[in-house]
Amino acid sequence: MKNIANIALSNNQKALYLGSRDFDKYNVPFKSFFGNKLTSFVYRVLYSDNLKDTQTGLRAIPFEFLKDFLDLYGERFEYEINMLINCSINNKNIIEIPIQTVYFYDNKETHFNPFLDSYKIYKVMLKTFIKFTLSSLLSFLVDVGIFTLFFKSFSKFIYSSTLTIWISTFLSRVLSGVFNYTINKNFVFNKVSREGMFKEYAILWFIQLVLSGFLVTFVYSKIPFNPALIKILVDTLISIVSFNIQNKYIFNGEEK
């Protein structure tokens, strides 16, 4: 503890300092190794921070971070993971300092409940992403519904099916994009509007649209598989990246 405190005090960089254990050591119990590796992997995918030890309680907290941390929800492991998420989505530095990894009696004296505490940790980590996924599914249904409505309506006086499809696709994508932005801002990330927020979202939305079409076409040209399945895989990967960008850079204003 004294070592991590000394490093934090001597370093001018404002950051949350973590006493990080090495779970690759030979003496680490398998359940501790597997649990921490899995949690670190999920955290890296969702929040783009590569942390080796997300459950360490040995932390040095700068005074400037205390105000935000005091308002965080949860207790024990749930609170600790919320602290990391707060740093990741608000671009606060997190610095890991290696510490000695010691386990006695195969870690039987740990206060960590593998089922209850794991549930609480993953509930916190996945809560926003689950809402983001639901928002994406709702937006997809809105997209399909509006496309169907416009296609049937325009078909009555536009006799070119190709032109009708393109017009219907464009309008449905624009309206479903506005719907998705509104849901993400007010429900998923729950942020107050700030100048440039919608513009940034619109740019990301357009990049996703072009990137999806390009990658599906490219993959299909190399692997002539079911294009619908290729699109699902491509769009899933793009969606994870999009979640990170929206969480950290677009919807990063004040909470409502």
N, C-alpha and C positions, 0 to 999 in steps of 0.2 A: 504493500500500500504506500509506504513511504517513497519507494522508487518511482511509482507512477505520478505521485503528487509532486515530487521534485522536478520530474521532466516537464509536467504541465506548467509548473510555476516558472521554470527557466525558459520555456518556449514562448515567444511573443505571439505565436499564431493562435487566434481564438478558435478553439475546437473542443469537441467532446472527446476526451481521452478514455480509451477502453483498455483494461488489462486483458489482453487476448491470450487464451490458452491454445496450445498446439495439439489438435486432436489426431494428428498423424503419429503421435508417440506410441510406442509399443504397449505401454501400460494403461492406455485408455480403454475402458469397457466398451464393448461393441455398441450397446444401446446409446451410450453417450456420443460415440463416434458417429453413428448413423443419424441420430436425431439432430445433432448440431450441423452435420454436413448437409442434410436435407433442408433444414431451416435456412442455412446460409445460401443455398442454391436458389430457393424460392424467393428469398429476399433480394438476391442479385437480379433475378429476372424481373421482379416487380418494381424495384426501386433503384436499380442501376448502381448500387454500391456493393463492392466486393468486400464483405466483412467475414473474417474467419471465425469470429466468436460473437454471435448475436445475443447470447444469453448470459454473458458475464455481468456480474453485479459490481465488479471493481471498476469504478468510473470516477474521473475527475471532471467536474462540470464548471465551466467559466461562469462568472457572475452574470454576464450578458445573456446567457441562455436560460437563466432561472425563471424569468417571468413567463416564458412560453411553457416551460416544463411544469410549472405549478398548476397550470390549467389542464394538463393532460388527464385523460380518463384511465382508470384501472389501478390495480395493485400488483405488487410483486413482479412476476415475469411479464404479465400483461402490460403493466406500466412501463417496464424497461424496453419492451419492443416498440411501444408507442413513442418513447423518447427517441429511438433510432429513426423511426419513420418521420417524426417531426424534423429531425436534422436533414434527412434525405430529400424531402419534398421542399424544404426551404433553403436548400443549398448551404447548409451549415457544415463545416468541416468535421469529419470524424477521423481520428487518428488512433490506430491500434498500437499498443506497446506490448511486446511479447512478455509473458510471465511464466513462471514455472508451473507445470501441470502435474498435480499430485492427486491421486485417488487412494483412499483407504478402504479396505474390505470391499473392493469392487464397486465403490461408490454407493454402498447400501445406506449410508447416513444422509444422503441428499434429501433436500426438501422439495425437489422437483417431482411432481406427480406426472408420469409419462402420458397419461390419458387426459386428465382434467386440465393440466397446465398447457399441454400441447394444443388442446382444443381452444383454449383462451388465446394463445399466441397466434394460431392460424386464423382464428376469427378476426383478430385485429389486422393481421397482414392482408387477408383476402377480402375484407369487408368492402373496401372501395372498389377493388377490381371486380367483385361480383356485381356490384351496382353498375359498374361500367359495362360489363358484359350484358346485363339485362337491358341497359340503355341501347346498346348496339343492336340487340335482338328486336327491341321495339321499333327502332329506327328502320331496320330491315323490313319489318312488316308494314310500316308506313310507306316505305319506298315502293314495295310491291303493290300495295293497295292503290296508291296514287298513280303509279304507272298503268295499272289495269284500268282505272277510271279514265285517265287521259287517252289511252289507246282506243278504248271503245268510243269515246266522245269524238276524237279527231278522225277516226276511221270513217265517220259519216260524211265528211266533206273533204278529206285529204285522201286521194286515191292511191298514193304511193305508200306501200307498207313500210318501206325502208325509211322514208322521211317521217312517217308517223312514229316509228320505233325510236328514232333519234330524238325527236321533239319530246316524246313522252318520257324517255330516259333522262334527258337533261332536266326537265321540269321536276320530275319525281326525285332526282338526286339532290337538286337544290332545296326543295321543300323538306325532304327528309333530313338534309344536312342542317337546316335551321332548327328543325325539331330536335335533332341530336345535340346541337349546341345548347339549346335551352334546357334540356334535361340534364346534360352534364354539368352545366354551370349551377343550376338550382338544386339538383338532387344528388348527383354523383359526388361532385367536389364541393358543392355548397359554398360558392364564392361570390363576393360582391363584384359587380362589373367594374372594370377599369378601362382606361383609354387604350385602344389597340387590341383588346382581348378577342373580339369577334374577327378582326382582320387576321390575326395570327391563327385562329382556328380555321378560317376559310383557306388560308395558304396551306395549312397542314392537310385539310380535307382534300384540296386539289392534288397535292403531292401524292396522297394515299391512292386517289383515283387513278392517276397516271401510272404510279408504281405497281399497283395491282395488275392493271392491264398488261404492262410490259413484262412483269415477272411470270404471269400465267402463260403469256405467249412464248416467252423464252424457255420456260421449263417444259412446256408441251412440245416445242420444237426438238428438245433433247430427249425427252421421255414421253412418247406418244401414249399417255395414259388418259384416264377419264378426266377431261378438263374441269368438270365440276369439283372433283375431289382435289385436283391441283389448286383450284381457286380457294377452296376451304382451307387448305394448308397454308397457302400464301397469305390469305387475308387474316388468318389466326396469328401468324408471325408479325404481320404489319400491325395488327391490333394491339399486341403486347408492347411494341415499340411506341405506338401512338399513345397508349395509356401512360407510359413513362414521360413522354413529352408533354402531354396535357397536364399531368399531375405536377410536374416540376417546373414547367416554364409558361404554360398558357393560363391554367386556372390556379395561379399561385398568389392570388391577392388575399385580401382579408376575408375571413370566414363570416358568414351571415349570423 
